[in-house]
Amino acid sequence: MNDFWLEFRRIQSMSSKGNQRIRVDTDGDLYTDLVTTDLPPGQDWAGPWAERPLRRLNGAELQSLQRLVADAGFADLPSNIARAGHDGFRDVLEVLLDGRVHAVVVERTEPPAPFVRIRNAMWKLAGPPFWP
C-alpha cells in the first residue's frame, strides 16, 4: 500500500449515458465504470463502484503513473477551469500524491496539457471502451 491514488470522472451535461469514471486505488487496483443507459435526472452513476477491480496495475505501471502525475505539473493547475454554457463535459481528476489531495474540474473547455496527459494515461490503462 502506498500514498497514491487517482480518480477520473467524465460527466455529460445533457445525458448520463456515456458518463465514465476510472479509479486507481492505493493498492494499484484499477476500477472502471461506464454508464450505458440514461439515468434519472441528477443521477450520474448506476450504482457504486464494482466490488472487484478490472485488474491490478503492475509495479512498473503504477510507478509510471505516479511519475507522470508528479512530473506533469498537475499540482500547479487551478481547481476549476470552466467556460460558460450549458452543454459539454465536466471532467474531474482527483489525485493523492505525497500526502496531498488535489482535484481539478474542467467544464465545457479543453483541459490543459497536464490534465490531458494523466487522463489519457488512465484511459489507456482502462482499455476499451475507454481507449481504442
Residue pairs with C-beta under 8 A, 6 or more apart in sequence:
1 26
1 27
2 26
2 62
3 26
3 96
3 97
3 98
3 99
4 26
4 62
4 66
4 69
4 95
4 96
4 97
5 23
5 24
5 25
5 26
5 95
5 96
6 23
6 24
6 65
6 69
6 93
6 94
6 95
6 96
6 118
6 122
7 21
7 22
7 23
7 24
7 92
7 93
7 94
8 20
8 21
8 22
8 23
8 91
8 92
8 93
8 118
8 119
8 122
8 123
9 19
9 20
9 21
9 44
9 90
9 91
9 92
10 18
10 19
10 20
10 21
10 89
10 90
10 91
10 92
11 19
11 44
11 89
11 90
11 91
11 92
12 18
12 19
12 88
12 89
13 86
13 87
13 88
13 89
13 90
13 108
14 87
15 38
16 35
16 37
16 38
16 39
16 43
16 44
16 45
17 35
17 36
17 37
17 38
17 39
18 34
18 35
19 34
19 35
19 44
19 45
20 32
20 33
20 34
20 35
20 130
21 32
21 33
21 45
22 30
22 31
22 32
22 33
22 122
22 123
22 125
22 126
22 130
23 30
23 31
23 32
23 49
24 30
24 31
24 57
24 62
24 65
24 122
24 125
25 31
25 53
26 96
27 56
28 56
28 57
28 58
28 59
28 61
28 62
29 53
29 55
29 56
29 57
30 53
30 54
30 55
30 56
30 57
30 125
30 126
31 49
31 50
31 53
31 54
32 50
32 54
32 126
32 130
33 45
33 46
33 49
33 50
34 129
34 130
35 44
35 45
35 46
37 46
39 45
39 46
54 126
57 65
57 125
61 125
64 121
65 121
65 122
65 125
66 97
68 117
68 118
68 121
69 95
69 97
69 118
70 97
70 98
72 113
72 114
72 117
72 118
73 114
74 93
74 95
74 102
74 104
74 114
74 115
74 118
75 95
75 97
75 100
75 102
76 114
77 102
77 104
77 112
77 114
77 115
78 104
79 102
79 103
79 104
79 105
80 104
80 105
80 107
81 104
81 105
81 106
81 107
81 109
81 111
81 112
82 105
82 106
82 107
82 108
82 109
83 107
83 108
83 109
84 108
85 108
87 108
88 107
88 108
88 109
89 106
89 107
89 108
90 105
90 106
90 107
90 108
91 105
91 106
91 107
91 111
91 115
91 119
92 103
92 104
92 105
92 106
93 103
93 104
93 106
93 115
93 118
93 119
94 101
94 102
94 103
94 104
95 101
95 102
95 103
95 118
104 111
104 115
106 112
106 115
111 119
120 131
122 130
123 130
123 131
124 130
124 131
125 131
